[in-house]
Amino acid sequence: MVAGANGVRSLRETPTWAVALVSAVFVIISVLIEHGIHSLEKWFRKLQKKAMIEALEKIKAGESVVDISVRGAPIAHFHICACHFPCSV
């Protein structure tokens, strides 16, 4: 359980509860974002804001930064790259 020379722990040395906690936080944040988008859509439909409803439809279709961050691939790659390996990407 001792960290390497640069003070960074590998994923194999990370406790399972810590990985589960981080994963749970990401899931909870994703659910909250999804609920917020749904609530905004209901509110915009009540106010008859067609442009805003169209913008929310684009977000739900995956044309936004939120969708990219929820998927996590670019962020996870950057974190692993920056912390554990010399990155060539």
ABEGO torsion letter per residue (X at the ends): XBBBAAGBBBAAABBAAAAAAAAAAAAAAAAAAAAAAAAAAAAAAAAGBAAAAAAAAAAAAGABAAAAAAAGAAAAAAAAAAAABBBAX
